[in-house]
Amino acid sequence: MRQGLTCHRHFSVLSDFQQLGYASWMADLLEKALQAVRRLPHGDQERIARVMLALANDDTPEAIDPSHLEDVLEGLAQAQRGEFATDAEVARAFSRFGA
């Protein structure tokens, strides 16, 4: 098995509906996180904001845990073959997380 494979955090393989659902879920999650951060002392808020900005501006590929590599490679192979979850399957998966 190859180690050190990286994967970008971009989801261009999702359908427009899937991207919209993901974006909505992430916007809700981000808003909850921001509400929690707003309750923290000013210094903590500033440190968290700096980390968030650093992460948002980082296009460095993320390392893949070797224990997940086989599943990641299979997912990439499925994407190359055009095998994607239906919009209904994605909606059901998101609904399990309240999205």
C-alpha positions in Angstrom: 0.0 0.0 0.0 1.3 3.5 -0.8 1.7 5.9 2.0 1.8 9.7 2.0 -1.0 10.1 -0.5 -2.8 13.3 -0.1 -6.3 14.5 -1.0 -7.5 18.1 -1.6 -10.5 19.2 0.4 -12.5 20.1 -2.7 -15.7 18.4 -3.6 -16.1 19.0 -7.3 -17.4 15.5 -7.9 -20.6 16.3 -6.1 -23.8 17.2 -8.0 -25.1 20.8 -7.7 -27.8 19.6 -5.3 -25.2 17.7 -3.2 -22.9 20.8 -3.1 -25.8 23.0 -2.1 -26.8 20.6 0.7 -23.2 20.3 1.9 -22.7 24.1 1.8 -26.0 24.6 3.7 -24.9 22.1 6.4 -21.5 23.6 6.6 -22.9 27.1 6.9 -25.2 26.0 9.8 -22.3 24.2 11.5 -20.0 27.2 11.0 -22.7 29.5 12.5 -23.0 27.3 15.5 -19.2 27.3 15.9 -19.1 31.1 15.6 -21.8 31.5 18.2 -19.8 29.4 20.6 -16.6 31.4 19.9 -18.4 34.7 20.5 -19.1 33.6 24.1 -15.3 33.2 24.7 -13.0 35.9 26.0 -11.7 38.4 23.4 -8.2 36.9 23.4 -9.5 33.4 22.7 -11.7 34.7 19.9 -8.7 36.4 18.3 -6.6 33.2 18.4 -9.4 31.1 17.0 -10.0 33.6 14.2 -6.4 33.6 13.2 -6.4 29.8 13.1 -9.6 29.8 11.0 -8.1 32.3 8.5 -4.9 30.2 8.3 -6.9 27.1 7.6 -9.2 28.8 5.1 -6.3 30.1 3.1 -4.3 26.8 3.1 -4.5 24.9 -0.2 -2.0 22.3 1.1 -3.3 18.8 0.5 -4.1 16.9 3.7 -2.3 13.7 4.5 -4.4 10.6 4.4 -4.2 8.3 7.4 -2.7 5.1 6.1 -5.5 3.1 7.7 -8.0 5.0 5.5 -5.9 4.8 2.3 -7.6 1.7 0.8 -11.1 3.3 1.2 -9.9 6.6 -0.2 -8.4 4.9 -3.3 -11.6 2.9 -3.8 -13.7 6.1 -3.6 -11.5 7.8 -6.1 -11.8 4.8 -8.4 -15.6 4.9 -8.0 -15.5 8.6 -9.0 -13.4 7.9 -12.0 -16.0 5.2 -13.1 -18.8 7.8 -12.6 -20.3 5.8 -9.7 -21.8 8.4 -7.4 -24.5 8.4 -4.7 -27.9 9.6 -5.8 -29.2 12.9 -4.5 -31.7 11.0 -2.4 -28.9 8.9 -0.9 -26.9 12.0 0.0 -29.9 13.7 1.5 -30.6 10.6 3.7 -27.0 10.6 4.8 -27.1 14.3 5.7 -30.4 13.8 7.5 -28.7 11.4 10.0 -26.7 14.4 11.1 -29.6 16.9 11.3 -28.7 18.6 8.0 
